Amino acid sequence: MLELGVCYYPEQWPREKWEEDARRMVELGLAWVRIGEFAWSHIEPQSGVFQWEWMDEAIEVLGRAGLKVILGTPTAAPPKWLVDRYPDILPVDARGVVRKFGARRHYCFSSRRYRAEAARITEAMARRYGDNPFVHAWQTDNEYGDHDTIHSYSDEAKRAFREWLAARYDTVEAMNAAWGTQFWSMHYNGFEEVDLPNNLVEEPTPTHLGDYYRFSSDQVKSFNKAQVDILRRHSPGRPVTHNFMNQNTDFDHYKVGEDIDIASWDVYPMGGLINGRLSDADKARYLRVGDPDQTAFNHDLYRAVGRGRVWVMEQQPGPVNWAAHNQSPADGMVRLWTWLAYAHGVDMVAYFRWRQAPFAQEQFHAGLLLPNSEADQGYLEVAEVVKEMACLPEGEVREKAAVAFVLDYESRFATRALPQGRGYAASAVALDWYSAVSRLGVDVDIIGQHSDLSGYRLVIAPDLVIPDADFVARLKASGAKALFGPRSGSKTRDMHIPADLPPGPLADLLDFRVTRVESLPDYHEEPVLYGNASHPVTGWRELIRTSENVLASFEGAHRTGSPAVIGNEQARYVGTLPQGEFLMRLMGDALGWAGVAGMPDLGDLRLARRGRLHFAFNYGSTVATVPASAAATFLVGGRQLAPVDVAIWTEDGR
């Protein structure tokens, strides 16, 4: 059954509160507590001077109360004395300005000195607590990528980038060929001449930029792996996790996931809505419930990153402090988000944080308790979840879905390096497509090109810019139907146009060529005839030459009759960005084509399944009818589902 936890900072509270806090956590029904990820200056206030006693005691108090401790390595917040001694550890932004001490994440992944110091403090913690009976898991660092900290332009990053390029290309001639440096007289005589791609008069070659993104991603992986290796050596048998972030594609999460046991992520739907893809009208509509699909998408993604094992390390319990606007969730949403996580395969949900801080940067960030220790709304909803947990059977697992979505990080790097239009956002496009499938009541797995394709009936790739030939061959052999979005197959790994034009390797599945692309402003729409209906599209249009069946075509004055959607028995390709009714019809038709049973558009209702358990979540403002059979046994909620409410049922009478 689902386990619950909380994030706690004993160093921020008087010692006399610790026992009371631990007791109340257990009484609430919490099983896990995360500590330590920002505690470096409290552990080591001066170089080589360690003060372990307070942490020893905190772990003892929490553990003896019955809580399982997740201990974080404190490398996300290096202390002031370390920065003053080694200022070269600080990151440098794209303008060339050093980012100073005074908050967190103030380090450069490429700094050799910081890597050594991070390994040193990790080893000290692992030696001291590696076999502590109350420490049941570890978290490395905290939120890689937060505050735009993956890309640093320091001298250390420049040195490391040059070394990375030498390892990748072996010779500078090979790099020159890949980068196309004969263009604009950009030829290099040696790797030592290469600079980082910032503060240029014009844009860099996209291969230079794409390689910099790959390099920065690899730096995160190697930094993280160094800590994981230390923890495994001194704390064998205890799982290691990292808490990833919502909608971040600055580095390859699959590669970091290779080195950890459990993927976790931090769930903040209110800020995700404000900063997200929806129109202002839809943001107003969902203001207090969040984007109905963004959180589920990330649960499915991190289930893949963790190879089936996923936690929520920070669940929003109320208003936050960091978005452009910080609205309160509707009463009931903390409960809904908790059950949503479980429905999508999450095994542990920890809330951030236990008590709201009355000081420092996060004073407006709610906790389960108010600053004076009174129970806040989130606390009450967690108590409700605990009661409902007792009504559910144990041992239910999330099964493999019939539909898979491909999220490829190198393709995301490619569209960032060469967007061909300021409004193009691959993450938003993918989430739109995911949302359409979710509104049709179908569960989805998110996969990478490395993933096993067996068992999938439909594979959807909204933005597979750089397909691997091996992936295409395995997809072709799998028998699954495949639906590709615009730009798929449009670039080689060197960020070149394929020799025989796009779609590159996808030509093994579909006979077509893309001969021209347009990025279009939002104020311009073009009609597409799909079936017997005309739908407006904007944002992107491709000129396609094909022998395949034309399933939709552009109307209007410009190149009327040009294909917009093409297909054959196994694969389909979309050469534009469908929205609204067009997107819903396209996804519904794709599901039917693949033999996947969907439902009529559910509107604001979302469904999910975990083993025998069926879940319904109402994000709307009116009562919804749950599409359960007449034989359904409701364990939580009922057939008529109020706004901001959850229903859980079985169909087998148990």
C-alpha positions in Angstrom: 0.0 0.0 0.0 1.0 3.6 -0.5 3.4 5.0 2.2 3.4 8.6 3.2 6.2 10.9 4.4 7.3 14.4 5.0 10.3 16.7 4.6 11.7 18.0 7.9 14.5 20.4 8.9 15.5 19.7 12.5 18.3 22.3 12.3 15.6 25.0 11.7 13.7 24.2 14.9 14.4 24.2 18.7 15.6 20.8 20.0 12.7 20.6 22.4 10.3 20.4 19.4 11.8 17.3 17.8 10.1 14.6 19.9 6.8 16.3 19.7 7.1 16.7 15.9 8.2 13.0 15.5 5.3 11.8 17.6 2.8 13.9 15.7 4.1 12.6 12.3 3.6 9.0 13.4 0.2 9.8 14.8 -0.8 11.3 11.5 0.2 8.1 9.7 3.5 9.1 8.2 6.2 6.5 7.7 9.1 8.4 6.1 10.9 11.6 6.8 13.6 13.3 4.6 16.3 15.4 6.3 19.7 16.8 5.6 19.8 18.0 2.0 20.6 21.6 3.0 22.5 21.0 6.2 26.2 21.3 5.1 27.0 24.4 7.1 25.4 22.9 10.2 27.4 19.6 9.8 30.7 21.3 8.9 30.6 25.0 10.1 34.3 25.4 9.3 36.6 23.4 7.1 37.3 20.0 8.7 35.3 20.9 11.8 32.4 18.5 12.0 29.4 18.9 14.4 27.6 15.6 14.0 25.9 15.5 17.4 22.7 17.4 16.4 22.2 15.1 13.4 23.0 12.0 15.4 20.3 13.0 17.9 17.8 14.1 15.2 18.0 10.7 13.4 17.7 8.9 16.7 14.6 10.9 17.8 12.9 10.4 14.4 13.9 6.7 14.1 12.9 5.7 17.6 9.5 7.3 17.0 9.0 4.8 14.2 10.0 6.9 11.1 12.2 5.7 8.3 14.8 8.4 7.5 15.8 9.4 4.0 19.1 11.2 4.4 20.1 13.8 1.7 23.6 14.6 0.7 23.9 18.4 1.3 25.7 19.3 -1.9 22.9 21.6 -3.3 24.0 24.3 -0.8 27.8 24.6 -0.3 28.6 26.7 2.7 30.1 30.3 2.7 33.5 29.3 3.9 33.9 26.9 1.0 32.8 29.5 -1.6 35.2 32.0 -0.1 38.1 29.6 -0.1 37.4 28.3 -3.6 35.4 30.9 -5.6 36.0 28.9 -8.8 33.2 26.5 -7.7 30.6 29.2 -8.5 28.6 28.9 -11.7 28.6 31.6 -14.4 25.5 32.6 -16.3 25.1 33.0 -20.0 26.1 36.7 -19.8 29.3 35.7 -18.2 28.3 37.0 -14.7 29.3 34.9 -11.7 26.3 33.7 -9.7 27.1 34.5 -6.0 26.5 32.8 -2.7 23.3 33.6 -0.8 20.7 31.1 -1.8 21.3 27.5 -3.1 22.6 25.5 -6.1 25.5 27.9 -6.3 28.0 25.5 -7.9 29.3 24.5 -11.3 29.0 20.8 -12.2 32.3 21.0 -14.0 34.4 22.4 -11.1 37.0 19.9 -10.2 37.4 21.4 -6.8 33.7 21.2 -6.1 33.5 17.7 -7.3 36.2 16.8 -4.8 34.5 18.7 -2.0 31.1 17.1 -2.8 32.6 13.6 -2.7 34.3 14.5 0.6 31.2 15.5 2.4 29.2 12.7 0.9 31.9 10.2 2.1 31.9 11.7 5.6 28.1 11.4 5.8 28.1 7.9 4.4 30.8 6.6 6.7 28.9 8.0 9.7 25.3 7.0 8.8 25.8 4.2 6.2 24.8 1.5 8.6 22.6 3.5 10.9 19.5 1.4 11.5 17.2 4.4 11.2 18.6 5.5 7.8 16.6 3.6 5.2 17.3 5.5 2.0 19.5 8.3 0.6 18.8 11.2 -1.7 21.6 12.7 -3.8 21.8 16.5 -3.8 18.5 18.3 -4.5 16.6 19.2 -7.7 19.2 19.1 -10.4 18.3 21.9 -12.8 16.5 24.2 -10.4 17.1 27.9 -10.9 18.6 27.3 -14.4 21.8 25.7 -13.0 22.6 22.9 -15.5 24.4 25.3 -17.9 27.4 27.1 -16.6 29.8 29.2 -18.6 32.8 29.2 -16.2 36.4 28.6 -17.1 36.1 25.2 -15.5 33.1 24.4 -17.8 35.1 25.6 -20.8 38.0 23.3 -19.9 35.7 20.3 -19.3 33.8 21.0 -22.6 37.0 21.0 -24.6 38.0 17.6 -23.0 34.5 16.3 -23.7 34.8 17.3 -27.4 38.2 15.7 -27.7 36.8 12.5 -26.4 33.7 12.6 -28.6 35.4 13.5 -31.9 39.0 12.3 -31.4 40.2 14.8 -34.0 39.4 18.5 -34.5 38.9 17.8 -38.2 36.0 15.5 -37.3 34.5 18.2 -35.1 34.8 20.8 -37.8 33.0 18.5 -40.2 30.2 17.8 -37.7 29.8 21.5 -36.8 29.9 22.7 -40.4 32.6 25.2 -39.6 33.2 26.0 -43.2 30.1 28.2 -42.8 30.9 31.7 -41.7 34.7 31.0 -41.5 34.3 29.2 -38.1 37.1 26.7 -38.6 39.1 25.5 -35.5 42.7 24.4 -35.5 42.5 22.6 -32.2 40.1 21.8 -29.4 41.8 24.4 -27.2 40.4 27.1 -29.4 36.7 26.2 -28.7 34.7 28.5 -26.5 31.4 28.0 -24.9 28.3 29.0 -26.9 27.4 32.2 -25.1 27.7 36.0 -25.7 28.0 35.5 -29.5 27.1 38.2 -32.0 24.8 35.7 -33.7 23.6 32.3 -32.9 26.2 29.5 -32.8 26.1 26.5 -35.1 23.3 24.3 -33.7 25.8 21.4 -33.5 28.0 23.5 -31.2 25.0 24.3 -29.0 23.6 20.7 -29.2 27.0 19.3 -28.1 27.1 21.8 -25.2 23.7 20.6 -24.0 24.9 17.0 -24.3 28.1 17.8 -22.4 26.1 19.6 -19.7 23.8 16.6 -19.3 26.8 14.2 -19.1 28.3 16.4 -16.3 25.1 16.0 -14.2 25.3 12.2 -14.7 28.9 11.9 -13.7 28.5 14.3 -10.7 25.5 12.3 -9.5 27.2 8.9 -10.1 30.2 9.9 -7.9 27.9 10.3 -4.9 25.9 7.2 -5.7 29.1 5.1 -5.8 30.2 6.4 -2.4 26.8 5.7 -0.9 26.7 2.2 -2.2 30.2 1.5 -0.9 29.4 2.6 2.7 25.6 2.0 2.9 24.9 -1.2 0.9 21.3 -2.3 0.6 19.8 1.1 1.1 18.1 2.6 -2.0 19.4 5.8 -3.5 17.1 8.4 -5.2 17.3 11.8 -6.6 14.4 14.3 -6.6 13.8 15.5 -10.1 11.7 18.4 -11.2 8.5 19.1 -13.2 9.0 19.6 -17.0 12.7 20.0 -16.9 14.6 18.8 -20.0 18.0 20.4 -19.4 19.6 17.0 -18.9 18.9 13.4 -19.8 16.9 12.0 -16.8 17.1 8.5 -18.2 20.9 8.5 -18.0 20.9 9.8 -14.4 18.2 7.3 -13.6 20.6 4.5 -14.7 22.6 5.0 -11.5 19.9 5.3 -8.9 17.4 2.8 -7.4 14.2 4.9 -7.3 13.3 8.1 -9.2 11.6 10.7 -7.2 10.3 14.1 -8.2 8.8 17.3 -6.6 5.2 18.0 -7.3 4.0 21.6 -7.4 0.9 21.8 -9.6 0.0 25.3 -8.7 3.3 26.8 -9.9 3.3 24.3 -12.8 -0.1 25.7 -14.0 1.1 29.4 -13.8 4.3 28.6 -15.6 2.7 26.1 -18.0 1.3 25.5 -21.4 -2.4 26.4 -21.0 -4.1 29.5 -22.3 -4.9 32.3 -19.8 -8.6 31.2 -20.0 -7.8 27.6 -19.1 -5.4 28.8 -16.4 -8.3 30.8 -14.9 -10.5 27.7 -15.2 -8.1 25.4 -13.4 -6.6 28.0 -11.1 -7.0 26.1 -7.9 -6.7 22.5 -9.2 -3.8 22.8 -11.6 -3.3 21.4 -15.1 -5.2 18.1 -15.2 -2.5 16.3 -17.1 0.9 17.9 -16.3 1.3 16.1 -12.9 0.2 12.7 -14.3 2.6 13.1 -17.3 5.5 13.5 -14.9 4.4 10.6 -12.7 4.5 8.5 -15.9 7.9 9.9 -16.9 9.6 9.3 -13.6 8.1 5.8 -13.4 10.2 5.2 -16.6 13.3 7.0 -15.2 13.1 4.8 -12.1 12.5 1.6 -14.1 9.2 1.1 -12.4 10.1 2.5 -8.9 9.0 6.1 -8.3 8.4 8.3 -5.3 7.1 11.8 -4.7 9.7 13.5 -2.6 7.9 16.9 -2.3 4.2 17.2 -2.6 2.7 20.7 -2.5 0.5 21.0 0.6 -0.8 24.6 0.1 0.3 27.8 -1.5 4.0 28.2 -2.5 6.2 31.2 -2.8 8.2 31.0 -6.0 5.8 31.3 -9.0 4.7 34.5 -10.7 1.4 34.1 -8.7 0.9 31.7 -5.8 -2.7 30.7 -5.4 -4.0 28.2 -2.8 -5.1 24.8 -4.0 -8.8 24.1 -3.6 -9.7 22.2 -0.5 -9.4 18.5 -1.4 -6.6 18.9 -3.9 -3.8 17.6 -1.6 -5.8 14.4 -1.1 -6.5 14.2 -4.9 -2.9 14.7 -5.8 -1.9 12.0 -3.3 -4.2 9.4 -4.8 -3.3 10.5 -8.3 0.3 9.7 -7.5 -0.6 6.2 -6.3 -2.8 5.6 -9.3 0.2 6.3 -11.6 2.6 3.9 -9.9 4.0 6.1 -7.1 4.7 4.0 -3.9 5.6 6.9 -1.5 4.4 10.4 -1.2 6.3 12.9 1.0 4.8 16.3 1.7 6.9 19.5 1.7 7.1 20.5 4.4 6.2 19.6 8.0 5.9 23.1 9.3 5.8 26.4 7.5 8.9 28.4 8.1 8.4 31.9 9.7 11.8 33.1 8.4 14.0 33.2 5.2 13.0 32.8 1.6 10.1 30.4 1.9 7.9 32.1 4.5 4.9 32.0 2.2 5.4 28.3 1.4 2.7 26.3 3.2 3.5 23.2 5.3 1.3 20.5 6.9 1.5 22.7 10.0 1.2 26.5 10.3 4.3 28.3 11.8 2.7 28.0 15.3 2.3 24.2 14.9 -1.5 24.3 14.3 -2.7 21.8 11.7 -3.1 23.4 8.3 -5.5 22.2 5.5 -2.9 19.8 4.1 -2.6 18.0 7.4 -6.3 17.4 7.5 -6.3 16.0 4.0 -3.4 13.7 4.7 -5.4 12.3 7.7 -8.3 11.6 5.3 -5.9 9.8 2.9 -4.6 7.6 5.8 -8.2 6.6 6.7 -8.9 5.7 3.1 -5.8 3.7 2.8 -7.2 1.2 5.2 -10.1 0.6 2.8 -7.9 -0.5 -0.1 -6.3 -3.9 -0.9 -2.5 -4.1 -0.7 -0.2 -5.3 -3.4 -1.8 -3.6 -6.4 0.8 -2.6 -9.1 0.7 -0.4 -12.1 0.6 -2.6 -15.2 2.1 -1.9 -18.6 -0.1 0.3 -20.7 -1.2 -0.3 -24.2 0.0 3.1 -25.3 3.5 4.5 -25.0 4.7 8.1 -25.5 8.3 8.7 -26.6 10.2 11.4 -24.7 13.7 11.7 -26.1 16.1 14.2 -24.4 18.5 14.6 -27.4 15.5 15.6 -29.5 14.6 18.2 -26.9 18.2 19.5 -27.0 17.8 19.7 -30.8 14.6 21.8 -30.7 16.2 24.1 -28.1 19.3 24.5 -30.3 17.4 25.1 -33.5 13.8 26.0 -32.7 12.9 27.7 -36.0 10.4 29.9 -34.4 10.1 31.5 -31.0 6.8 30.0 -30.1 7.8 26.4 -30.6 7.9 24.5 -27.3 8.3 20.7 -27.6 7.4 20.0 -24.0 4.0 21.8 -24.5 3.3 20.0 -27.7 4.0 16.6 -26.1 1.8 17.5 -23.1 -1.0 18.5 -25.4 -0.9 15.1 -27.2 -0.7 13.3 -23.8 -3.7 15.3 -22.6 -5.8 14.3 -25.6 -5.1 10.6 -24.9 -5.8 11.1 -21.2 -9.2 12.8 -21.9 -10.1 9.6 -23.8 -9.6 7.5 -20.7 -6.5 5.7 -21.7 -3.4 5.0 -19.5 0.0 5.8 -21.0 3.6 4.8 -20.4 6.4 7.2 -21.2 9.4 5.6 -22.8 12.8 6.5 -24.3 14.3 5.1 -27.5 16.2 2.6 -25.3 13.0 1.1 -23.9 11.5 -2.3 -24.5 8.6 -2.0 -27.0 7.0 -5.4 -26.4 3.3 -5.3 -25.6 2.6 -1.8 -26.8 -0.2 -1.4 -29.4 0.4 2.3 -30.1 3.6 4.3 -29.8 3.2 8.1 -30.0 6.3 10.3 -30.7 5.2 13.9 -30.7 8.7 15.3 -31.3 11.3 12.6 -32.1 13.6 14.9 -34.0 16.6 12.6 -33.8 15.4 9.0 -34.2 17.9 6.1 -33.7 18.0 3.6 -36.5 17.9 0.8 -33.9 14.8 2.2 -32.3 13.1 2.5 -35.7 14.0 -1.1 -36.6 12.7 -2.4 -33.2 9.5 -0.4 -33.6 9.0 -1.8 -37.1 9.5 -5.4 -35.8 7.3 -4.9 -32.7 4.0 -4.7 -34.7 2.9 -1.6 -32.8 1.2 1.2 -34.6 3.2 4.4 -34.6 2.1 8.1 -34.7 4.8 10.7 -35.3 4.5 14.5 -34.8 6.1 17.2 -36.9 9.8 17.6 -37.0 10.3 13.8 -36.3 13.3 12.5 -38.2 14.3 16.0 -39.3 17.9 16.0 -37.9 20.8 13.7 -37.7 22.7 13.4 -34.4 25.1 16.0 -35.7 22.1 18.4 -36.2 22.3 18.2 -40.0 19.4 17.7 -42.4 19.4 14.0 -43.3 21.2 13.3 -46.6 18.0 12.2 -48.4 15.8 14.8 -46.5 13.6 14.2 -43.5 12.4 12.0 -42.0 15.7 10.2 -42.0 15.5 6.7 -40.5 11.7 7.0 -40.3 11.6 6.5 -44.1 11.8 2.8 -43.2 8.3 3.1 -41.8 6.8 5.7 -44.1 7.5 6.8 -47.7 7.7 10.6 -47.6 10.0 13.5 -47.7 9.7 16.9 -46.0 10.9 19.5 -48.5 10.0 22.7 -46.7 9.0 23.9 -43.2 7.3 27.0 -41.9 6.9 28.3 -38.4 3.8 30.4 -38.2 2.7 33.2 -35.8 -0.3 32.7 -33.5 -2.3 35.3 -35.4 -2.2 33.3 -38.6 -4.3 30.1 -39.0 -4.6 27.7 -41.9 -7.5 25.3 -42.4 -6.9 21.5 -42.6 -9.5 19.1 -44.0 -9.6 16.0 -41.8 -12.4 13.6 -42.6 -15.4 15.8 -43.4 -14.4 18.7 -41.1 -12.2 21.7 -41.5 -9.9 22.6 -38.5 -7.7 25.6 -38.1 -4.0 25.1 -37.3 -1.1 27.4 -36.6 2.5 27.4 -35.3 4.0 24.9 -37.8 3.5 23.6 -41.3 5.5 21.2 -43.5 5.5 20.6 -47.2 5.4 16.8 -47.7 6.0 14.8 -50.8 4.6 11.2 -50.4 3.2 8.1 -52.0 1.4 7.2 -48.8 -2.3 7.7 -48.1 -3.2 11.3 -47.4 -5.4 11.4 -44.3 -5.7 15.2 -44.0 -4.7 18.0 -46.3 -4.3 21.8 -46.1 -7.0 24.0 -47.6 -6.8 27.7 -48.3 -4.9 29.8 -50.8 -1.4 28.6 -50.1 -0.5 25.2 -51.7 -4.0 23.9 -51.2 -4.2 20.1 -51.1 -0.8 19.7 -49.6 -0.7 16.7 -47.2 -1.0 17.5 -43.5 -1.4 13.9 -42.2 -0.2 10.8 -44.0 -0.2 7.1 -43.1 0.0 3.4 -44.0 -0.9 0.2 -42.1 1.8 0.7 -39.4 2.7 4.3 -39.2 1.3 7.8 -39.5 2.9 11.2 -39.7 1.5 14.7 -38.8 3.1 17.6 -40.5 1.5 20.4 -38.4 0.4 21.1 -34.8 -3.2 20.0 -34.4 -5.1 21.6 -31.5 -8.5 21.3 -29.9 -11.1 19.2 -31.7 -8.6 18.3 -34.5 -6.1 16.8 -31.9 -8.9 15.0 -30.1 -10.1 13.4 -33.3 -6.6 12.5 -34.4 -5.9 10.8 -31.1 -9.2 9.0 -31.0 -8.7 7.7 -34.6 -5.2 6.6 -33.7 -6.4 4.6 -30.7 -9.1 2.9 -32.8 -6.6 2.2 -35.6 -4.3 0.5 -32.9 -7.2 -1.5 -31.4 -7.0 0.4 -28.0 -10.4 1.0 -26.4 -11.0 4.6 -25.5 -14.0 6.5 -24.2 -15.8 9.6 -25.4 -14.1 12.8 -24.3 -14.1 12.9 -20.5 -13.7 16.6 -20.2 -12.4 17.4 -16.7 -12.6 13.8 -15.5 -9.4 11.8 -15.5 -9.1 8.0 -15.1 -6.2 5.7 -14.2 -5.8 2.1 -13.2 -3.4 0.3 -10.8 -3.9 -3.4 -10.8 -7.5 -4.1 -9.9 -8.1 -0.6 -8.6 -9.8 1.9 -10.9 -9.4 5.6 -10.1 -11.4 8.7 -11.2 -10.4 12.3 -10.5 -12.7 15.3 -11.0 -10.8 18.5 -12.0 -14.0 20.3 -13.0 -16.5 22.5 -11.2 -19.5 20.3 -11.6 -20.5 16.8 -10.5 -19.3 14.1 -12.9 -20.5 10.6 -13.5 -17.8 7.9 -13.1 -17.8 5.5 -16.0 -17.8 2.4 -13.8 -19.9 -0.7 -14.6 -23.1 -1.6 -12.8 -21.1 -4.3 -11.0 -18.5 -1.9 -9.6 -17.6 -2.0 -5.9 -16.7 1.5 -4.7 -14.0 1.6 -2.0 -13.6 5.4 -1.9 -16.2 7.8 -3.2 -19.1 6.9 -5.5 -20.5 7.0 -9.0 -21.4 10.6 -8.7 -18.2 12.5 -8.2 -18.1 16.0 -6.8 -15.6 18.6 -7.9 -12.1 18.1 -6.5 -13.0 14.5 -5.5 -11.7 11.0 -6.0 -13.4 7.7 -6.6 -11.7 4.3 -6.3 -13.4 1.1 -7.2 -12.9 -2.5 -8.4 -14.8 -4.3 -11.2 -14.3 -7.9 -9.9 -16.6 -7.6 -6.8 -13.7 -7.6 -4.4 
